Amino acid sequence: MILEYREPCRYHHADLYTLVFQEHWKQGDVLLLHYGSEDRFQSLNWDLYELVEQSGESTVHAIQCSPSQKMVQMNLDEYRKQGKGWPSQDLDRVLPFHCLRLFEDLPLKEYTHPYGKYNLAKYMPADQGLTLGPKIYHGHGWGDQHVQKSGYGSMQLSCEPSDSLYVCVATSAPYRHMRSERDTVVVWDIFRAEDRARVEAFLRRTTGDNNNSRHRNRNKGNKIEVMEPTDPFTNGNTYLDDEQLQQLYEETCGTGLGRCDRDIKNPEKREGVRPYRVEQVYSEVLMIPAGCLRQARYVYDATLVRMHFMSPERMNSTIDWMEDVTRRYNPARQAQAAGQKLTRHNSKYCESVPDTLQAKSVLLHSALAMLP
């Protein structure tokens, strides 16, 4: 059985009407939008070093891609290698002109703009600390050969907790006016939200992890020292190469081993896990629904701008993901994994993951805003 990747739904940005988008988004489809021969982003300088210089910073404060969302400080060369999101504060405060132009060029502004009427995040009070971007990601292009040999991507496998879009605003690839002649800059693998559990089961089996080793805790008397979690979606150490993706497909389809989904009543009818394979070129906009796993590799040096938004159609996926993360990292489970009972004495040594998206609060404030 040969794995056939899913194809994203492709549109010119002007042809994707709201009703069409809503149908795709309800189904959890991945979208790739283009601007034809328009060069929306060429008029702005997105060079990382110049952006940081304009911001007045000598070092980069970046956000770690982990449940804790810790802020780390590094120099620019370290940032380029690790591909973390910058800046840690709001982009409109650091680079207001770039941010303004970016908002003007967004597709489907009623969803993607911070104050779009279908972006439920806009109803959250400003003092609640909900930040959805934009963030700038710069990655070093290694080419396909390096990735296949090393098994390491530019963006390791992780989950998009809310709806997101990635815009390729700059690249070292040769510039060509016609979009059809442009080189692939970033190659993405994106899994549908409903396949997340099967991907997790596959990873835990093939990496030797299981439910009892999700947390590496160490006992120190009556204290529980919580070590780094071993979760395959949040530890930043997982990237599935083509061989592993093929294995995942074979073991989850009806004619394969199917050990990832024994609970399905009709295994002969189930479809193997097939990710979207998206080849993004300069100026294209990739839209990923909440709850999807994704990984990426840069073929050329590139700068991506990422924005999150919270649509009504995908709020259930956002809440499901956050509840899943909370279950993995709540103090009671950490104490149980360490072989101790959770008491007042040792509970303070357990850390739970903060609800950075505040999805239920977003729903509450959205509902309140609808009242007359």
Secondary structure, 3 states (H helix, E strand, C coil): CCCCCECCEEEEHHHCCHHHHHHHHHHCCCEEEECCCCCCCCCCCCCHHHHHHHHCCCCEEEECCCCCCCEEEECHHHHHHHCCEECCCCHHHHCHHHHHHHHHCCCCHHHHCCCCCCCHHHHCCHHHCCCCCCEEEEECCCHHHHHHHHCCCCEEEEECCCEEEEEEEEECCCCCCCHHHCCCCEEEEEECHHHHHHHHHHHHHHCCCCHHHCEEEEEECCEEEEEEECCCCCCCCCCCCHHHHHHHHHHHCCCCCCCCCCCCCCHHHCCCCCCEEEEECCCCEEEECCCCEEEEEECCCEEEEEEEECCHHHHHHHHHHHHHHHHHHCHHHHHHHCCCCCCHHHHCCCCCCCCCCCHHHHHHHHHHHHCC
